[in-house]
Amino acid sequence: MPMAPKLAKLRSMSDADIEALYDNISETTVVGLNYYADELNRRAYERAAFAALAEAKASRRLAVWNMVVALVAVVVAVVAIFVQV
C-alpha cells in the first residue's frame, strides 16, 4: 500500500491489520510511521473513554441506589418514631 489509505478504510481496518501494515512499511521507510501508530493510540484512547463512561454510568446507578436506601431509612425512622408514641 504505497499511498495512505482513505480515512474510512483506515478506520475499518483491525488493529492487527494496521500493525502488520506498520511493520511492513517500517522496513522500507523512515517517514510516516506515526500515521499508523497514531491510529492505534486513537483507538486505545477511544476504548479508555468508553471504559470511563461505563464507570460513570455505574457510579450514577450506585448513587441512585444510595438515594433509594437513604429514603427507605428515613421512612423507617419516621415510622419507628410514630410507633413508639
PDB file with SEQRES, HELIX, SHEET and CRYST1 records, atoms N, CA, C and O in Angstrom:
SEQRES   1 A   85  MET PRO MET ALA PRO LYS LEU ALA LYS LEU ARG SER MET          
SEQRES   2 A   85  SER ASP ALA ASP ILE GLU ALA LEU TYR ASP ASN ILE SER          
SEQRES   3 A   85  GLU THR THR VAL VAL GLY LEU ASN TYR TYR ALA ASP GLU          
SEQRES   4 A   85  LEU ASN ARG ARG ALA TYR GLU ARG ALA ALA PHE ALA ALA          
SEQRES   5 A   85  LEU ALA GLU ALA LYS ALA SER ARG ARG LEU ALA VAL TRP          
SEQRES   6 A   85  ASN MET VAL VAL ALA LEU VAL ALA VAL VAL VAL ALA VAL          
SEQRES   7 A   85  VAL ALA ILE PHE VAL GLN VAL                                  
HELIX    1 AA1 LEU A    7  SER A   12  1                                   6    
HELIX    2 AA2 ASP A   15  SER A   26  1                                  12    
HELIX    3 AA3 ASN A   34  GLN A   84  1                                  51    
CRYST1    1.000    1.000    1.000  90.00  90.00  90.00 P 1           1          
ATOM      1  N   MET A   1       0.852  -1.167   0.000  1.00  0.00           N  
ATOM      2  CA  MET A   1       0.000   0.000   0.000  1.00  0.00           C  
ATOM      3  C   MET A   1       0.903   1.237   0.000  1.00  0.00           C  
ATOM      4  O   MET A   1       1.251   1.732   1.072  1.00  0.00           O  
ATOM      5  N   PRO A   2       1.287   1.743  -1.161  1.00  0.00           N  
ATOM      6  CA  PRO A   2       2.241   2.847  -1.230  1.00  0.00           C  
ATOM      7  C   PRO A   2       1.666   4.171  -0.735  1.00  0.00           C  
ATOM      8  O   PRO A   2       2.391   4.968  -0.139  1.00  0.00           O  
ATOM      9  N   MET A   3       0.405   4.414  -0.965  1.00  0.00           N  
ATOM     10  CA  MET A   3      -0.220   5.657  -0.517  1.00  0.00           C  
ATOM     11  C   MET A   3      -0.996   5.375   0.763  1.00  0.00           C  
ATOM     12  O   MET A   3      -1.378   4.238   1.038  1.00  0.00           O  
ATOM     13  N   ALA A   4      -1.216   6.416   1.529  1.00  0.00           N  
ATOM     14  CA  ALA A   4      -2.003   6.259   2.751  1.00  0.00           C  
ATOM     15  C   ALA A   4      -3.440   5.914   2.368  1.00  0.00           C  
ATOM     16  O   ALA A   4      -3.975   6.467   1.408  1.00  0.00           O  
ATOM     17  N   PRO A   5      -4.061   5.008   3.109  1.00  0.00           N  
ATOM     18  CA  PRO A   5      -5.446   4.650   2.793  1.00  0.00           C  
ATOM     19  C   PRO A   5      -6.397   5.786   3.153  1.00  0.00           C  
ATOM     20  O   PRO A   5      -6.063   6.658   3.955  1.00  0.00           O  
ATOM     21  N   LYS A   6      -7.565   5.765   2.562  1.00  0.00           N  
ATOM     22  CA  LYS A   6      -8.603   6.735   2.911  1.00  0.00           C  
ATOM     23  C   LYS A   6      -8.962   6.542   4.383  1.00  0.00           C  
ATOM     24  O   LYS A   6      -8.791   5.454   4.933  1.00  0.00           O  
ATOM     25  N   LEU A   7      -9.457   7.592   5.007  1.00  0.00           N  
ATOM     26  CA  LEU A   7      -9.766   7.550   6.433  1.00  0.00           C  
ATOM     27  C   LEU A   7     -10.795   6.465   6.750  1.00  0.00           C  
ATOM     28  O   LEU A   7     -10.667   5.766   7.755  1.00  0.00           O  
ATOM     29  N   ALA A   8     -11.807   6.322   5.908  1.00  0.00           N  
ATOM     30  CA  ALA A   8     -12.827   5.299   6.149  1.00  0.00           C  
ATOM     31  C   ALA A   8     -12.213   3.902   6.130  1.00  0.00           C  
ATOM     32  O   ALA A   8     -12.567   3.054   6.949  1.00  0.00           O  
ATOM     33  N   LYS A   9     -11.293   3.664   5.194  1.00  0.00           N  
ATOM     34  CA  LYS A   9     -10.638   2.352   5.128  1.00  0.00           C  
ATOM     35  C   LYS A   9      -9.760   2.141   6.351  1.00  0.00           C  
ATOM     36  O   LYS A   9      -9.745   1.056   6.931  1.00  0.00           O  
ATOM     37  N   LEU A  10      -9.021   3.189   6.747  1.00  0.00           N  
ATOM     38  CA  LEU A  10      -8.161   3.086   7.923  1.00  0.00           C  
ATOM     39  C   LEU A  10      -8.987   2.751   9.161  1.00  0.00           C  
ATOM     40  O   LEU A  10      -8.597   1.901   9.961  1.00  0.00           O  
ATOM     41  N   ARG A  11     -10.121   3.417   9.317  1.00  0.00           N  
ATOM     42  CA  ARG A  11     -10.969   3.182  10.488  1.00  0.00           C  
ATOM     43  C   ARG A  11     -11.588   1.786  10.464  1.00  0.00           C  
ATOM     44  O   ARG A  11     -11.909   1.228  11.514  1.00  0.00           O  
ATOM     45  N   SER A  12     -11.757   1.218   9.257  1.00  0.00           N  
ATOM     46  CA  SER A  12     -12.365  -0.113   9.166  1.00  0.00           C  
ATOM     47  C   SER A  12     -11.346  -1.237   9.348  1.00  0.00           C  
ATOM     48  O   SER A  12     -11.721  -2.397   9.520  1.00  0.00           O  
ATOM     49  N   MET A  13     -10.055  -0.890   9.310  1.00  0.00           N  
ATOM     50  CA  MET A  13      -9.013  -1.917   9.468  1.00  0.00           C  
ATOM     51  C   MET A  13      -8.916  -2.335  10.934  1.00  0.00           C  
ATOM     52  O   MET A  13      -9.113  -1.522  11.838  1.00  0.00           O  
ATOM     53  N   SER A  14      -8.611  -3.607  11.155  1.00  0.00           N  
ATOM     54  CA  SER A  14      -8.419  -4.083  12.528  1.00  0.00           C  
ATOM     55  C   SER A  14      -7.059  -3.618  13.040  1.00  0.00           C  
ATOM     56  O   SER A  14      -6.188  -3.230  12.261  1.00  0.00           O  
ATOM     57  N   ASP A  15      -6.893  -3.663  14.356  1.00  0.00           N  
ATOM     58  CA  ASP A  15      -5.602  -3.294  14.944  1.00  0.00           C  
ATOM     59  C   ASP A  15      -4.490  -4.171  14.378  1.00  0.00           C  
ATOM     60  O   ASP A  15      -3.393  -3.690  14.097  1.00  0.00           O  
ATOM     61  N   ALA A  16      -4.780  -5.457  14.214  1.00  0.00           N  
ATOM     62  CA  ALA A  16      -3.775  -6.388  13.687  1.00  0.00           C  
ATOM     63  C   ALA A  16      -3.380  -6.009  12.256  1.00  0.00           C  
ATOM     64  O   ALA A  16      -2.207  -6.093  11.894  1.00  0.00           O  
ATOM     65  N   ASP A  17      -4.366  -5.591  11.438  1.00  0.00           N  
ATOM     66  CA  ASP A  17      -4.065  -5.169  10.069  1.00  0.00           C  
ATOM     67  C   ASP A  17      -3.157  -3.941  10.066  1.00  0.00           C  
ATOM     68  O   ASP A  17      -2.197  -3.871   9.298  1.00  0.00           O  
ATOM     69  N   ILE A  18      -3.467  -2.983  10.922  1.00  0.00           N  
ATOM     70  CA  ILE A  18      -2.647  -1.766  10.988  1.00  0.00           C  
ATOM     71  C   ILE A  18      -1.248  -2.093  11.480  1.00  0.00           C  
ATOM     72  O   ILE A  18      -0.263  -1.562  10.966  1.00  0.00           O  
ATOM     73  N   GLU A  19      -1.160  -2.969  12.477  1.00  0.00           N  
ATOM     74  CA  GLU A  19       0.159  -3.358  12.991  1.00  0.00           C  
ATOM     75  C   GLU A  19       0.974  -4.065  11.913  1.00  0.00           C  
ATOM     76  O   GLU A  19       2.173  -3.818  11.781  1.00  0.00           O  
ATOM     77  N   ALA A  20       0.331  -4.945  11.138  1.00  0.00           N  
ATOM     78  CA  ALA A  20       1.037  -5.649  10.061  1.00  0.00           C  
ATOM     79  C   ALA A  20       1.491  -4.663   8.986  1.00  0.00           C  
ATOM     80  O   ALA A  20       2.615  -4.753   8.492  1.00  0.00           O  
ATOM     81  N   LEU A  21       0.626  -3.733   8.628  1.00  0.00           N  
ATOM     82  CA  LEU A  21       0.980  -2.726   7.635  1.00  0.00           C  
ATOM     83  C   LEU A  21       2.115  -1.845   8.150  1.00  0.00           C  
ATOM     84  O   LEU A  21       3.036  -1.510   7.405  1.00  0.00           O  
ATOM     85  N   TYR A  22       2.046  -1.482   9.390  1.00  0.00           N  
ATOM     86  CA  TYR A  22       3.105  -0.680  10.023  1.00  0.00           C  
ATOM     87  C   TYR A  22       4.437  -1.421   9.947  1.00  0.00           C  
ATOM     88  O   TYR A  22       5.451  -0.851   9.543  1.00  0.00           O  
ATOM     89  N   ASP A  23       4.427  -2.700  10.339  1.00  0.00           N  
ATOM     90  CA  ASP A  23       5.659  -3.494  10.299  1.00  0.00           C  
ATOM     91  C   ASP A  23       6.199  -3.613   8.876  1.00  0.00           C  
ATOM     92  O   ASP A  23       7.409  -3.555   8.656  1.00  0.00           O  
ATOM     93  N   ASN A  24       5.296  -3.778   7.916  1.00  0.00           N  
ATOM     94  CA  ASN A  24       5.684  -3.898   6.509  1.00  0.00           C  
ATOM     95  C   ASN A  24       6.339  -2.612   6.005  1.00  0.00           C  
ATOM     96  O   ASN A  24       7.405  -2.649   5.391  1.00  0.00           O  
ATOM     97  N   ILE A  25       5.700  -1.489   6.267  1.00  0.00           N  
ATOM     98  CA  ILE A  25       6.208  -0.206   5.779  1.00  0.00           C  
ATOM     99  C   ILE A  25       7.466   0.203   6.527  1.00  0.00           C  
ATOM    100  O   ILE A  25       8.341   0.856   5.959  1.00  0.00           O  
ATOM    101  N   SER A  26       7.563  -0.170   7.783  1.00  0.00           N  
ATOM    102  CA  SER A  26       8.707   0.268   8.588  1.00  0.00           C  
ATOM    103  C   SER A  26      10.031  -0.288   8.067  1.00  0.00           C  
ATOM    104  O   SER A  26      11.092   0.252   8.378  1.00  0.00           O  
ATOM    105  N   GLU A  27       9.980  -1.350   7.288  1.00  0.00           N  
ATOM    106  CA  GLU A  27      11.208  -1.922   6.731  1.00  0.00           C  
ATOM    107  C   GLU A  27      11.752  -1.094   5.573  1.00  0.00           C  
ATOM    108  O   GLU A  27      12.939  -1.178   5.256  1.00  0.00           O  
ATOM    109  N   THR A  28      10.891  -0.291   4.936  1.00  0.00           N  
ATOM    110  CA  THR A  28      11.325   0.419   3.731  1.00  0.00           C  
ATOM    111  C   THR A  28      11.220   1.932   3.831  1.00  0.00           C  
ATOM    112  O   THR A  28      11.530   2.628   2.864  1.00  0.00           O  
ATOM    113  N   THR A  29      10.800   2.452   4.949  1.00  0.00           N  
ATOM    114  CA  THR A  29      10.638   3.904   5.044  1.00  0.00           C  
ATOM    115  C   THR A  29      11.100   4.420   6.399  1.00  0.00           C  
ATOM    116  O   THR A  29      11.175   3.675   7.377  1.00  0.00           O  
ATOM    117  N   VAL A  30      11.402   5.688   6.432  1.00  0.00           N  
ATOM    118  CA  VAL A  30      11.762   6.329   7.697  1.00  0.00           C  
ATOM    119  C   VAL A  30      10.801   7.475   8.002  1.00  0.00           C  
ATOM    120  O   VAL A  30      10.958   8.173   9.004  1.00  0.00           O  
ATOM    121  N   VAL A  31       9.807   7.668   7.134  1.00  0.00           N  
ATOM    122  CA  VAL A  31       8.860   8.773   7.293  1.00  0.00           C  
ATOM    123  C   VAL A  31       7.438   8.220   7.293  1.00  0.00           C  
ATOM    124  O   VAL A  31       7.134   7.283   6.555  1.00  0.00           O  
ATOM    125  N   GLY A  32       6.588   8.786   8.101  1.00  0.00           N  
ATOM    126  CA  GLY A  32       5.176   8.445   8.055  1.00  0.00           C  
ATOM    127  C   GLY A  32       4.744   7.297   8.937  1.00  0.00           C  
ATOM    128  O   GLY A  32       3.582   6.893   8.884  1.00  0.00           O  
ATOM    129  N   LEU A  33       5.638   6.757   9.747  1.00  0.00           N  
ATOM    130  CA  LEU A  33       5.248   5.631  10.597  1.00  0.00           C  
ATOM    131  C   LEU A  33       4.254   6.051  11.674  1.00  0.00           C  
ATOM    132  O   LEU A  33       3.445   5.242  12.127  1.00  0.00           O  
ATOM    133  N   ASN A  34       4.312   7.298  12.075  1.00  0.00           N  
ATOM    134  CA  ASN A  34       3.398   7.768  13.115  1.00  0.00           C  
ATOM    135  C   ASN A  34       1.942   7.740  12.669  1.00  0.00           C  
ATOM    136  O   ASN A  34       1.037   7.771  13.502  1.00  0.00           O  
ATOM    137  N   TYR A  35       1.715   7.684  11.391  1.00  0.00           N  
ATOM    138  CA  TYR A  35       0.350   7.635  10.869  1.00  0.00           C  
ATOM    139  C   TYR A  35      -0.416   6.454  11.468  1.00  0.00           C  
ATOM    140  O   TYR A  35      -1.543   6.608  11.939  1.00  0.00           O  
ATOM    141  N   TYR A  36       0.197   5.300  11.443  1.00  0.00           N  
ATOM    142  CA  TYR A  36      -0.459   4.101  11.961  1.00  0.00           C  
ATOM    143  C   TYR A  36      -0.362   4.026  13.478  1.00  0.00           C  
ATOM    144  O   TYR A  36      -1.303   3.586  14.139  1.00  0.00           O  
ATOM    145  N   ALA A  37       0.762   4.447  14.033  1.00  0.00           N  
ATOM    146  CA  ALA A  37       0.898   4.458  15.490  1.00  0.00           C  
ATOM    147  C   ALA A  37      -0.130   5.407  16.102  1.00  0.00           C  
ATOM    148  O   ALA A  37      -0.712   5.106  17.144  1.00  0.00           O  
ATOM    149  N   ASP A  38      -0.351   6.541  15.462  1.00  0.00           N  
ATOM    150  CA  ASP A  38      -1.361   7.483  15.946  1.00  0.00           C  
ATOM    151  C   ASP A  38      -2.758   6.878  15.886  1.00  0.00           C  
ATOM    152  O   ASP A  38      -3.582   7.123  16.767  1.00  0.00           O  
ATOM    153  N   GLU A  39      -3.024   6.093  14.855  1.00  0.00           N  
ATOM    154  CA  GLU A  39      -4.338   5.442  14.760  1.00  0.00           C  
ATOM    155  C   GLU A  39      -4.519   4.433  15.891  1.00  0.00           C  
ATOM    156  O   GLU A  39      -5.593   4.350  16.486  1.00  0.00           O  
ATOM    157  N   LEU A  40      -3.476   3.673  16.187  1.00  0.00           N  
ATOM    158  CA  LEU A  40      -3.566   2.727  17.306  1.00  0.00           C  
ATOM    159  C   LEU A  40      -3.771   3.474  18.621  1.00  0.00           C  
ATOM    160  O   LEU A  40      -4.563   3.047  19.461  1.00  0.00           O  
ATOM    161  N   ASN A  41      -3.066   4.582  18.800  1.00  0.00           N  
ATOM    162  CA  ASN A  41      -3.246   5.389  20.011  1.00  0.00           C  
ATOM    163  C   ASN A  41      -4.653   5.959  20.095  1.00  0.00           C  
ATOM    164  O   ASN A  41      -5.252   5.981  21.170  1.00  0.00           O  
ATOM    165  N   ARG A  42      -5.183   6.418  18.971  1.00  0.00           N  
ATOM    166  CA  ARG A  42      -6.547   6.949  18.954  1.00  0.00           C  
ATOM    167  C   ARG A  42      -7.545   5.888  19.392  1.00  0.00           C  
ATOM    168  O   ARG A  42      -8.468   6.158  20.161  1.00  0.00           O  
ATOM    169  N   ARG A  43      -7.340   4.679  18.889  1.00  0.00           N  
ATOM    170  CA  ARG A  43      -8.239   3.586  19.266  1.00  0.00           C  
ATOM    171  C   ARG A  43      -8.110   3.243  20.742  1.00  0.00           C  
ATOM    172  O   ARG A  43      -9.109   2.955  21.403  1.00  0.00           O  
ATOM    173  N   ALA A  44      -6.889   3.272  21.263  1.00  0.00           N  
ATOM    174  CA  ALA A  44      -6.683   2.987  22.688  1.00  0.00           C  
ATOM    175  C   ALA A  44      -7.372   4.048  23.543  1.00  0.00           C  
ATOM    176  O   ALA A  44      -8.021   3.724  24.537  1.00  0.00           O  
ATOM    177  N   TYR A  45      -7.231   5.307  23.156  1.00  0.00           N  
ATOM    178  CA  TYR A  45      -7.899   6.381  23.897  1.00  0.00           C  
ATOM    179  C   TYR A  45      -9.412   6.255  23.799  1.00  0.00           C  
ATOM    180  O   TYR A  45     -10.122   6.529  24.766  1.00  0.00           O  
ATOM    181  N   GLU A  46      -9.907   5.845  22.644  1.00  0.00           N  
ATOM    182  CA  GLU A  46     -11.345   5.665  22.470  1.00  0.00           C  
ATOM    183  C   GLU A  46     -11.859   4.557  23.386  1.00  0.00           C  
ATOM    184  O   GLU A  46     -12.911   4.701  24.011  1.00  0.00           O  
ATOM    185  N   ARG A  47     -11.116   3.450  23.466  1.00  0.00           N  
ATOM    186  CA  ARG A  47     -11.517   2.370  24.379  1.00  0.00           C  
ATOM    187  C   ARG A  47     -11.492   2.849  25.825  1.00  0.00           C  
ATOM    188  O   ARG A  47     -12.377   2.505  26.609  1.00  0.00           O  
ATOM    189  N   ALA A  48     -10.482   3.643  26.183  1.00  0.00           N  
ATOM    190  CA  ALA A  48     -10.394   4.172  27.547  1.00  0.00           C  
ATOM    191  C   ALA A  48     -11.564   5.105  27.841  1.00  0.00           C  
ATOM    192  O   ALA A  48     -12.103   5.098  28.948  1.00  0.00           O  
ATOM    193  N   ALA A  49     -11.955   5.899  26.866  1.00  0.00           N  
ATOM    194  CA  ALA A  49     -13.087   6.812  27.052  1.00  0.00           C  
ATOM    195  C   ALA A  49     -14.378   6.030  27.264  1.00  0.00           C  
ATOM    196  O   ALA A  49     -15.186   6.390  28.121  1.00  0.00           O  
ATOM    197  N   PHE A  50     -14.579   4.965  26.491  1.00  0.00           N  
ATOM    198  CA  PHE A  50     -15.772   4.142  26.675  1.00  0.00           C  
ATOM    199  C   PHE A  50     -15.759   3.461  28.038  1.00  0.00           C  
ATOM    200  O   PHE A  50     -16.805   3.335  28.675  1.00  0.00           O  
ATOM    201  N   ALA A  51     -14.586   3.020  28.494  1.00  0.00           N  
ATOM    202  CA  ALA A  51     -14.479   2.403  29.819  1.00  0.00           C  
ATOM    203  C   ALA A  51     -14.792   3.424  30.904  1.00  0.00           C  
ATOM    204  O   ALA A  51     -15.473   3.101  31.878  1.00  0.00           O  
ATOM    205  N   ALA A  52     -14.303   4.652  30.747  1.00  0.00           N  
ATOM    206  CA  ALA A  52     -14.590   5.702  31.726  1.00  0.00           C  
ATOM    207  C   ALA A  52     -16.080   6.028  31.742  1.00  0.00           C  
ATOM    208  O   ALA A  52     -16.650   6.270  32.805  1.00  0.00           O  
ATOM    209  N   LEU A  53     -16.706   6.035  30.581  1.00  0.00           N  
ATOM    210  CA  LEU A  53     -18.141   6.283  30.511  1.00  0.00           C  
ATOM    211  C   LEU A  53     -18.917   5.172  31.213  1.00  0.00           C  
ATOM    212  O   LEU A  53     -19.895   5.442  31.911  1.00  0.00           O  
ATOM    213  N   ALA A  54     -18.488   3.931  31.031  1.00  0.00           N  
ATOM    214  CA  ALA A  54     -19.145   2.809  31.705  1.00  0.00           C  
ATOM    215  C   ALA A  54     -19.005   2.939  33.219  1.00  0.00           C  
ATOM    216  O   ALA A  54     -19.951   2.660  33.955  1.00  0.00           O  
ATOM    217  N   GLU A  55     -17.831   3.360  33.686  1.00  0.00           N  
ATOM    218  CA  GLU A  55     -17.638   3.565  35.124  1.00  0.00           C  
ATOM    219  C   GLU A  55     -18.516   4.699  35.635  1.00  0.00           C  
ATOM    220  O   GLU A  55     -19.060   4.610  36.735  1.00  0.00           O  
ATOM    221  N   ALA A  56     -18.660   5.755  34.858  1.00  0.00           N  
ATOM    222  CA  ALA A  56     -19.511   6.875  35.258  1.00  0.00           C  
ATOM    223  C   ALA A  56     -20.968   6.436  35.357  1.00  0.00           C  
ATOM    224  O   ALA A  56     -21.680   6.837  36.277  1.00  0.00           O  
ATOM    225  N   LYS A  57     -21.408   5.615  34.410  1.00  0.00           N  
ATOM    226  CA  LYS A  57     -22.782   5.112  34.458  1.00  0.00           C  
ATOM    227  C   LYS A  57     -22.992   4.223  35.674  1.00  0.00           C  
ATOM    228  O   LYS A  57     -24.032   4.301  36.328  1.00  0.00           O  
ATOM    229  N   ALA A  58     -22.010   3.378  35.983  1.00  0.00           N  
ATOM    230  CA  ALA A  58     -22.107   2.520  37.164  1.00  0.00           C  
ATOM    231  C   ALA A  58     -22.140   3.364  38.432  1.00  0.00           C  
ATOM    232  O   ALA A  58     -22.871   3.048  39.370  1.00  0.00           O  
ATOM    233  N   SER A  59     -21.363   4.420  38.465  1.00  0.00           N  
ATOM    234  CA  SER A  59     -21.342   5.322  39.617  1.00  0.00           C  
ATOM    235  C   SER A  59     -22.695   6.002  39.791  1.00  0.00           C  
ATOM    236  O   SER A  59     -23.172   6.176  40.913  1.00  0.00           O  
ATOM    237  N   ARG A  60     -23.301   6.379  38.690  1.00  0.00           N  
ATOM    238  CA  ARG A  60     -24.623   7.004  38.767  1.00  0.00           C  
ATOM    239  C   ARG A  60     -25.660   6.017  39.300  1.00  0.00           C  
ATOM    240  O   ARG A  60     -26.487   6.376  40.138  1.00  0.00           O  
ATOM    241  N   ARG A  61     -25.617   4.773  38.815  1.00  0.00           N  
ATOM    242  CA  ARG A  61     -26.555   3.764  39.328  1.00  0.00           C  
ATOM    243  C   ARG A  61     -26.356   3.563  40.823  1.00  0.00           C  
ATOM    244  O   ARG A  61     -27.327   3.437  41.569  1.00  0.00           O  
ATOM    245  N   LEU A  62     -25.110   3.531  41.259  1.00  0.00           N  
ATOM    246  CA  LEU A  62     -24.815   3.376  42.681  1.00  0.00           C  
ATOM    247  C   LEU A  62     -25.374   4.553  43.475  1.00  0.00           C  
ATOM    248  O   LEU A  62     -25.926   4.360  44.559  1.00  0.00           O  
ATOM    249  N   ALA A  63     -25.239   5.759  42.954  1.00  0.00           N  
ATOM    250  CA  ALA A  63     -25.764   6.942  43.638  1.00  0.00           C  
ATOM    251  C   ALA A  63     -27.284   6.887  43.739  1.00  0.00           C  
ATOM    252  O   ALA A  63     -27.853   7.251  44.768  1.00  0.00           O  
ATOM    253  N   VAL A  64     -27.939   6.436  42.683  1.00  0.00           N  
ATOM    254  CA  VAL A  64     -29.402   6.319  42.711  1.00  0.00           C  
ATOM    255  C   VAL A  64     -29.824   5.301  43.762  1.00  0.00           C  
ATOM    256  O   VAL A  64     -30.743   5.557  44.540  1.00  0.00           O  
ATOM    257  N   TRP A  65     -29.160   4.151  43.790  1.00  0.00           N  
ATOM    258  CA  TRP A  65     -29.495   3.144  44.800  1.00  0.00           C  
ATOM    259  C   TRP A  65     -29.216   3.666  46.208  1.00  0.00           C  
ATOM    260  O   TRP A  65     -29.970   3.374  47.136  1.00  0.00           O  
ATOM    261  N   ASN A  66     -28.157   4.425  46.372  1.00  0.00           N  
ATOM    262  CA  ASN A  66     -27.845   5.015  47.667  1.00  0.00           C  
ATOM    263  C   ASN A  66     -28.971   5.949  48.107  1.00  0.00           C  
ATOM    264  O   ASN A  66     -29.350   5.960  49.278  1.00  0.00           O  
ATOM    265  N   MET A  67     -29.506   6.734  47.167  1.00  0.00           N  
ATOM    266  CA  MET A  67     -30.616   7.628  47.469  1.00  0.00           C  
ATOM    267  C   MET A  67     -31.853   6.837  47.879  1.00  0.00           C  
ATOM    268  O   MET A  67     -32.540   7.209  48.830  1.00  0.00           O  
ATOM    269  N   VAL A  68     -32.140   5.756  47.171  1.00  0.00           N  
ATOM    270  CA  VAL A  68     -33.304   4.923  47.494  1.00  0.00           C  
ATOM    271  C   VAL A  68     -33.164   4.341  48.898  1.00  0.00           C  
ATOM    272  O   VAL A  68     -34.111   4.373  49.684  1.00  0.00           O  
ATOM    273  N   VAL A  69     -31.992   3.813  49.211  1.00  0.00           N  
ATOM    274  CA  VAL A  69     -31.765   3.232  50.539  1.00  0.00           C  
ATOM    275  C   VAL A  69     -31.889   4.311  51.615  1.00  0.00           C  
ATOM    276  O   VAL A  69     -32.452   4.056  52.681  1.00  0.00           O  
ATOM    277  N   ALA A  70     -31.375   5.501  51.351  1.00  0.00           N  
ATOM    278  CA  ALA A  70     -31.476   6.596  52.322  1.00  0.00           C  
ATOM    279  C   ALA A  70     -32.933   6.988  52.549  1.00  0.00           C  
ATOM    280  O   ALA A  70     -33.339   7.226  53.687  1.00  0.00           O  
ATOM    281  N   LEU A  71     -33.715   7.058  51.484  1.00  0.00           N  
ATOM    282  CA  LEU A  71     -35.136   7.382  51.631  1.00  0.00           C  
ATOM    283  C   LEU A  71     -35.872   6.311  52.424  1.00  0.00           C  
ATOM    284  O   LEU A  71     -36.717   6.627  53.261  1.00  0.00           O  
ATOM    285  N   VAL A  72     -35.558   5.058  52.166  1.00  0.00           N  
ATOM    286  CA  VAL A  72     -36.172   3.961  52.930  1.00  0.00           C  
ATOM    287  C   VAL A  72     -35.790   4.082  54.399  1.00  0.00           C  
ATOM    288  O   VAL A  72     -36.629   3.864  55.274  1.00  0.00           O  
ATOM    289  N   ALA A  73     -34.547   4.423  54.681  1.00  0.00           N  
ATOM    290  CA  ALA A  73     -34.100   4.585  56.065  1.00  0.00           C  
ATOM    291  C   ALA A  73     -34.853   5.717  56.748  1.00  0.00           C  
ATOM    292  O   ALA A  73     -35.212   5.600  57.920  1.00  0.00           O  
ATOM    293  N   VAL A  74     -35.096   6.813  56.032  1.00  0.00           N  
ATOM    294  CA  VAL A  74     -35.859   7.929  56.605  1.00  0.00           C  
ATOM    295  C   VAL A  74     -37.285   7.497  56.898  1.00  0.00           C  
ATOM    296  O   VAL A  74     -37.816   7.802  57.966  1.00  0.00           O  
ATOM    297  N   VAL A  75     -37.907   6.796  55.971  1.00  0.00           N  
ATOM    298  CA  VAL A  75     -39.278   6.324  56.176  1.00  0.00           C  
ATOM    299  C   VAL A  75     -39.339   5.387  57.374  1.00  0.00           C  
ATOM    300  O   VAL A  75     -40.243   5.506  58.201  1.00  0.00           O  
ATOM    301  N   VAL A  76     -38.406   4.470  57.481  1.00  0.00           N  
ATOM    302  CA  VAL A  76     -38.374   3.535  58.613  1.00  0.00           C  
ATOM    303  C   VAL A  76     -38.191   4.304  59.918  1.00  0.00           C  
ATOM    304  O   VAL A  76     -38.835   3.979  60.916  1.00  0.00           O  
ATOM    305  N   ALA A  77     -37.335   5.305  59.929  1.00  0.00           N  
ATOM    306  CA  ALA A  77     -37.107   6.093  61.144  1.00  0.00           C  
ATOM    307  C   ALA A  77     -38.363   6.854  61.550  1.00  0.00           C  
ATOM    308  O   ALA A  77     -38.708   6.895  62.731  1.00  0.00           O  
ATOM    309  N   VAL A  78     -39.049   7.457  60.581  1.00  0.00           N  
ATOM    310  CA  VAL A  78     -40.282   8.192  60.887  1.00  0.00           C  
ATOM    311  C   VAL A  78     -41.350   7.239  61.401  1.00  0.00           C  
ATOM    312  O   VAL A  78     -42.045   7.556  62.366  1.00  0.00           O  
ATOM    313  N   VAL A  79     -41.489   6.093  60.780  1.00  0.00           N  
ATOM    314  CA  VAL A  79     -42.468   5.093  61.236  1.00  0.00           C  
ATOM    315  C   VAL A  79     -42.123   4.629  62.641  1.00  0.00           C  
ATOM    316  O   VAL A  79     -43.018   4.466  63.469  1.00  0.00           O  
ATOM    317  N   ALA A  80     -40.865   4.417  62.923  1.00  0.00           N  
ATOM    318  CA  ALA A  80     -40.438   3.979  64.258  1.00  0.00           C  
ATOM    319  C   ALA A  80     -40.769   5.028  65.308  1.00  0.00           C  
ATOM    320  O   ALA A  80     -41.144   4.686  66.429  1.00  0.00           O  
ATOM    321  N   ILE A  81     -40.635   6.297  64.956  1.00  0.00           N  
ATOM    322  CA  ILE A  81     -40.973   7.365  65.911  1.00  0.00           C  
ATOM    323  C   ILE A  81     -42.461   7.332  66.233  1.00  0.00           C  
ATOM    324  O   ILE A  81     -42.846   7.442  67.397  1.00  0.00           O  
ATOM    325  N   PHE A  82     -43.300   7.181  65.209  1.00  0.00           N  
ATOM    326  CA  PHE A  82     -44.745   7.166  65.444  1.00  0.00           C  
ATOM    327  C   PHE A  82     -45.208   5.891  66.138  1.00  0.00           C  
ATOM    328  O   PHE A  82     -46.188   5.920  66.883  1.00  0.00           O  
ATOM    329  N   VAL A  83     -44.535   4.794  65.913  1.00  0.00           N  
ATOM    330  CA  VAL A  83     -44.908   3.532  66.565  1.00  0.00           C  
ATOM    331  C   VAL A  83     -44.593   3.606  68.053  1.00  0.00           C  
ATOM    332  O   VAL A  83     -45.333   3.047  68.862  1.00  0.00           O  
ATOM    333  N   GLN A  84     -43.524   4.274  68.428  1.00  0.00           N  
ATOM    334  CA  GLN A  84     -43.144   4.389  69.834  1.00  0.00           C  
ATOM    335  C   GLN A  84     -44.086   5.308  70.596  1.00  0.00           C  
ATOM    336  O   GLN A  84     -44.239   5.154  71.808  1.00  0.00           O  
ATOM    337  N   VAL A  85     -44.708   6.236  69.936  1.00  0.00           N  
ATOM    338  CA  VAL A  85     -45.561   7.214  70.626  1.00  0.00           C  
ATOM    339  C   VAL A  85     -46.840   6.618  71.020  1.00  0.00           C  
ATOM    340  O   VAL A  85     -47.681   7.295  71.611  1.00  0.00           O  
TER     341      VAL A  85                                                      
END                                                                             
